[in-house]
Amino acid sequence: MNPKFLIALVLLLPCRPQERPPTEADRIRQLIANYAAAVDAADVRLAAQVWDNSPDVSFIHPLGQAHGWEEVKAFFTDIMGGMFSERKLTPRDIRVHMYRDSAWSEFNWHFSATQKKDGANVQTDGRETQIYRRDRNHWVLVHVHYSTMPPGR
């Protein structure tokens, strides 16, 4: 077979980009997506796949704060599940900062929900910091601090 023909044939074959293995920062971004999915579903089982289930975890939010996994679970069931019939948390502008066995992320978010009590639509924007630690070979969320955006931002 003609070598020029083979080269032309190879050049015409569809090329798939090489997939790179996920980085540790990619793993944190995936955990943030899983965290948002847990909020959307008000699902403690999904949240448990992200959070460390330790008494040392903490969660600061506009309605209060939670210390320990048991109290964090209540955020998902009592606040997200108890107050809203539908929820959608959309993280954006995600930044991840990696250290050896710890990482932290910061991002802005939009939250859209429907209140159970009266069907009112809720739209809020805020920002969040999350702190992770490596537990053996995987990352777990150990602290969240979120707040709504100040007026005019």
N, C-alpha and C positions, 0 to 999 in steps of 0.2 A: 504494500500500500504506500502511496505517496506521502512522505513525511509532512509536506506542506498541507495536505488535506487533513491529516491527523491534528496538526496544530490548529487549523481553522475549526475543526469539529470540537476540539476541547474548548476553544474560546467561545463557541456558541452555546455550550452546555450551561444550563442555569446554575448560578452560583448561590449557595446559601452562606450567609455570613457565619463566621465561626462564633459559637456561643462561648462566652467566658464563664467560668465558674462564679457563683455569687461571692461577693466580698462580705466581710463582716458588717459593713455599713448597709449592704443590701439586705442582710438578715434582719437588721434593726428596722429598716424601712418596711419589710414584710410584717414584722411584729406590730408596727404602727397600723398597717392595713388590717391586721387581725384584730387589734384593739378597736378600731373603728367599726369593724363588723360586729364585734361583741356589743358595742353601744347600740348599733342599728337594731340588733335583734334582742337587746336587753338579756343577753344569754350568759349566765355565769359559767357554763361549761366552756364556751369560747374564751371568756375572760381568763379562766384558769389556765388556758394554754399559753397565755401571755404573761400573766402575773406570777410572781413567786408567792406561794401560799404560806407565807411566813407571818408571824406576829410582828415582824419588823417593817413590813411595807407601810407606806403612807400615801394618802391621796388628799390633796387640798383642792377644793372646788368652791364656787360662789355660795353654795348652800351649807357649807361646813367643811369638815375634814374627817377622814377615816384613818384609823390606826389599826393595822393588822388585817390579814386576809378576810376574816369574818366580817369586819366593817366595810371593807372594799366591796365584798359581794353584795352587801345591802345597797350600795350605790346603784349597782346594776338592777337589782330586783325592786327596791323601794322607790328610787328616784327615776331611773330610766324606764323601768317596766311599770311602776306604779303611777307615775304622773303623765306618761305619754303613750298614746295608742300607736303612733308611728314615729320613727326617728331616723334621721340620716345625718351622720357626722362625716364631713369631708375635710380631711387634712390637706394642707397645701404649703408650699414653700418650706419643705422639710429639709432641715440641716441635721446631720449626724456627726458627732464628734467621738472618735474612738480612742480608747486608752487600752492598756493591756487586758485587764479583766473587768473593765467598766466602760460604759458609753453613756452619752446623754444626747438627747435630741431636742430640738426646738422646732415648732411649726405653728402656723396660723391655721384656723379651722373655721368652717361654717357649719352651723347646726340648724337643721330644719326639723320641726316636729309638730305633732298635733296633740293638744292637751286632751286627756281623757275626760276631765270634768265638764268641759263645755265645747269641745271640738275646735277651739281656737287654734289658729296657726301661729307657731312660734318660729322666729328667725333670729338667730344670734350669731355673732362672730366673736372669735377670741383667739387666744394664743396659749400655747402649752409647752411645758418642759417635762420631759420624761427621763428618768435615770434607770439604767439597766446595769446588771452585773452578770458576769459569765458564771454559770452554774455547771460545772463539769464541761461538757462540750456544747452547751446551748445557752442562750441569753434569756434572762427573765427580767421583767419590769419590777422595780422596787419602790419607785416614787413617781408621782404625778403632781404637778402644780399647774392648774389652769385657771384662767380668768377671762372674763369678757373684755372686749376691746374698750378702751376709754372713749368717751364721746368724741366724735369728729375724726376718728381714725379708720 
